[in-house]
Every structure is written in C-alpha cells, then in structure tokens.
Amino acid sequence: MKRSIALFFVGLFLPAAADACLVGITISASDGTNTASRNFAAEITGEGLQRVSLVDQDIVLFDDAAIEGLAIRLDEDPEVGIEFAVRAGNSETTFTITSEVLEFDALTNPSAYASAGVTLSDRTPTNGAAITGLFDGGKMHQAKYNGSIVWANLVGSFAVTNNTLTISESRPASGDEIINDTLTSIESQFKFKLSAKDAAAGTSTFAVIPEPATMALLGLGGIGFLRRKLN
C-alpha cells in the first residue's frame, strides 16, 4: 500500500519582530511506495552571515529513511546556504532539499558565486553506494535566481565501492562572476537519488555581491533588506 506523509515543524511560530526574518528549508523524500515532506523554519535577527541549526538529531521519515542533520546559512548581502545529512531507507530513496526563497530589493548586474559539495557514505559495505543527481547533466545541486532562472547546476553523480567520498564544484571555479541581469531573489536546492541504506551529506552557498555603492545602502537596513517568501 502506498503511504503518504506530510509533516511540518516550525522552530519559532511567533510574529516576526522588527528586523527579523523567518528562514527555512523543505525536505521531501520518496522511495516509490512511501513519501514524506517536512518544512523546518526558524526566526533570525541581526546582521552578517548567520547559521541556524534546524535538525540536530535523527528524524525518521519512513522505513529508516531519515534526516540526520539540517542547517541554513543566511547573509543580507544576500547569501543563502544549505547544510544537510540524510539516510536512505530500505530501497533507493529520492530526496529534494529546498531552501527559503530570499527576496530583496533589485540588484542590477551584480557579481555572484555558487558552490556545493556532497559526501557519499557506504553503510552497506558489501554493496557499495551510489548517488544520482536529478538536475540537467546528472547534477545534484541547483542555484536559481528570480524564481526560475538557473544560474548553476553543480556536482555530478558518483559512486563508491566502500567507505566515503566527497565531490565538490563551483561556479566560477574561483572568484566571482558578473550576472548580466537584475536580480530580486535567490534560492538553492539539492535533488538526488540515494542507494538503499546509504548516507549523504552536503553543503551549498549561493552569494550575490552588490556593487560597493549598493552595499553602503544595505548597511543602513541590515536584514530588513530581505523579504520573506516560504516555499
């Protein structure tokens, strides 16, 4: 029998205070028979790069498929980053991990960079482990702006015969790159299939760098520069 589970957890379910921002990540998982989706959110205040831990102990989704850790990083520059650790269930499991959509005042022709790294761990030593990216080109991570424009697909599919392997990729390979467009939002997502009973962990960063004159204006507003839009 196919089972479908939709569960939600909110770190702080309070009205946002002045200069506060509600941020979160949604994780969905499926193995063809079972599905589950959870949203994790927390309120942050202040300025500068901040990291918010959303999950620090195992949360089982179905058939031993689990979230082992989850965090989001946010900067008002703006920047968004995901940190995750998951475990597949008793059969191959598809995970989709999506950040908050960060909306902000329009930035024209800013510089940007995106990076991601994924660690695959074989927890069934006789079988090896495999992770397959579900974005174009078999990539696992996607950085988008303005809702639908893909700026980077990063980290291709790979496998291990035993133990652990980490693969990382960035755009550009070093430094930053100008986006010849006007940006009003950014977001980050991982999407992949993970072999049964094995584990994967990953991190990502998508940062937009305003021109110096724009940065001076942002400094007056702090985190109020960002507007909230939950997926």
C-alpha positions in Angstrom: 0.0 0.0 0.0 1.3 3.4 -0.9 1.7 5.7 2.1 2.0 9.5 2.0 3.1 11.6 5.0 3.1 15.3 5.3 4.6 16.6 8.5 5.6 20.1 9.5 7.9 21.6 12.2 8.4 25.3 12.8 11.2 26.4 15.0 9.6 29.6 16.1 5.9 30.2 15.4 5.8 33.8 16.5 5.1 37.1 14.8 8.4 38.4 13.4 9.9 41.2 15.4 11.4 44.3 13.8 14.5 43.5 11.8 13.7 39.8 12.0 13.5 37.2 9.1 11.8 33.8 9.0 14.0 31.3 7.1 13.6 27.7 6.4 14.2 24.5 4.4 11.8 21.9 3.0 12.8 18.3 2.6 10.8 15.8 0.6 11.6 12.1 0.2 10.2 9.2 -1.7 11.0 5.6 -2.5 8.2 4.9 -4.9 6.0 3.5 -2.2 6.3 5.9 0.6 6.6 9.7 0.5 7.2 12.3 3.2 7.7 16.1 3.3 8.8 18.3 6.2 9.3 22.0 6.5 11.7 23.4 9.1 11.8 27.1 9.9 13.3 29.5 12.4 13.5 33.2 13.0 16.8 35.1 12.9 17.7 38.6 13.7 20.7 40.8 13.4 23.2 41.3 10.6 26.0 39.4 8.9 26.3 35.8 8.0 24.3 33.6 10.3 23.9 29.8 10.6 20.7 28.3 12.0 20.6 24.7 13.0 17.2 23.2 12.2 17.8 19.5 12.9 20.4 18.1 15.2 19.1 14.6 15.8 17.7 11.8 13.6 14.1 12.4 12.3 12.8 9.2 10.6 10.6 9.8 7.5 9.7 6.2 6.6 11.3 2.8 6.6 14.5 4.1 8.2 14.9 6.9 5.7 15.9 9.8 7.8 17.2 13.4 8.2 20.3 13.2 10.3 21.1 16.9 10.3 20.0 20.2 8.7 21.0 23.9 8.8 20.6 27.0 6.8 23.0 29.9 6.4 21.9 33.4 5.6 23.6 36.8 4.9 21.9 40.0 4.0 24.4 40.6 1.1 22.4 38.4 0.1 23.6 34.8 0.5 21.8 31.5 1.2 23.4 28.2 2.1 22.2 24.7 2.9 23.8 22.0 5.1 22.2 18.6 5.2 22.7 14.9 6.2 20.3 12.2 5.1 20.0 8.4 5.1 18.1 6.4 2.5 15.5 3.8 3.5 15.3 0.1 2.7 15.2 0.9 -1.0 16.6 3.6 -3.2 15.3 7.0 -2.0 14.8 10.3 -3.8 15.5 13.4 -1.7 14.6 17.0 -2.6 16.0 19.7 -0.3 14.9 23.3 -1.0 15.9 26.5 0.8 13.9 29.5 1.6 13.4 31.9 -1.4 15.2 35.1 -0.4 13.7 38.2 -2.0 15.4 41.5 -1.9 15.5 44.9 -3.5 16.6 44.8 -7.1 20.3 44.4 -7.8 21.5 45.1 -11.4 24.5 43.2 -12.8 25.8 42.0 -9.5 28.7 39.6 -9.1 27.9 36.1 -7.7 29.3 32.7 -6.9 27.8 29.3 -6.2 29.4 26.2 -4.7 28.3 22.8 -3.5 29.9 19.7 -2.0 28.4 16.3 -1.4 29.8 13.4 0.7 28.6 9.9 0.0 29.0 7.2 2.7 28.6 3.4 2.1 26.8 2.0 5.1 26.3 -1.5 3.5 30.0 -2.4 2.8 29.1 -5.4 0.6 27.1 -3.4 -1.9 28.9 0.0 -2.3 26.9 3.2 -2.6 25.7 5.5 -5.4 24.1 8.9 -5.6 22.5 10.2 -8.8 21.8 13.9 -9.5 18.4 14.7 -10.9 19.1 18.1 -12.4 20.3 18.6 -16.0 23.6 16.8 -16.7 23.1 14.5 -13.7 23.9 17.3 -11.3 22.7 17.3 -7.7 22.6 21.0 -6.7 20.9 23.9 -8.4 21.3 27.7 -7.7 18.5 29.8 -9.2 17.5 33.5 -9.2 14.3 35.3 -9.9 12.2 32.2 -9.3 13.0 30.2 -12.4 16.4 31.2 -13.9 19.0 28.5 -13.3 22.5 30.0 -12.8 24.4 26.9 -11.8 23.9 23.1 -11.7 26.7 21.6 -9.6 28.2 18.2 -8.5 27.6 15.2 -10.8 26.5 11.7 -9.9 29.1 9.3 -8.4 29.6 6.1 -6.6 31.9 4.4 -4.1 32.7 0.7 -3.6 33.2 1.2 0.1 33.9 4.0 2.7 33.3 7.6 1.9 33.9 10.1 -1.0 33.4 13.8 -1.3 32.9 15.7 -4.6 32.6 19.5 -4.9 32.1 22.0 -7.7 31.7 25.8 -8.0 30.7 28.5 -10.5 33.0 30.1 -11.4 35.9 27.8 -10.5 37.5 30.7 -8.5 36.5 34.2 -7.5 33.1 35.5 -8.7 31.2 36.2 -11.9 29.0 39.0 -13.1 25.4 38.2 -13.7 24.2 40.4 -16.5 20.6 40.7 -15.2 18.5 42.3 -12.5 18.1 40.0 -9.5 15.2 40.2 -7.0 15.5 36.7 -5.4 17.8 33.7 -5.0 17.3 30.1 -3.8 19.2 26.8 -3.5 18.2 23.2 -4.0 19.6 19.7 -3.9 17.8 16.8 -5.7 19.2 13.3 -6.0 18.6 9.5 -5.7 20.5 7.7 -2.9 21.1 4.0 -2.8 19.3 1.9 -0.2 20.5 2.3 3.4 23.4 4.6 2.5 24.0 8.2 3.6 24.8 11.5 2.0 25.7 14.9 3.4 26.1 18.2 1.6 26.7 21.9 1.8 26.0 24.8 -0.6 26.5 28.5 -0.9 24.9 30.9 -3.4 26.0 34.5 -2.8 25.3 37.7 -4.7 27.7 40.6 -4.3 26.2 44.1 -4.8 28.3 46.9 -6.1 30.0 48.9 -3.4 27.6 51.8 -3.6 24.6 49.4 -3.1 26.4 47.7 -0.2 26.7 51.0 1.6 22.9 51.5 1.3 22.2 47.9 2.5 24.3 48.6 5.6 21.7 51.0 6.7 18.9 48.5 6.6 20.6 45.3 7.8 18.4 42.2 7.5 15.4 44.3 6.7 16.8 44.3 3.2 15.4 40.7 2.8 11.8 39.9 2.4 10.3 36.6 3.3 8.8 34.1 0.9 8.4 30.5 2.1 8.1 27.7 -0.5 
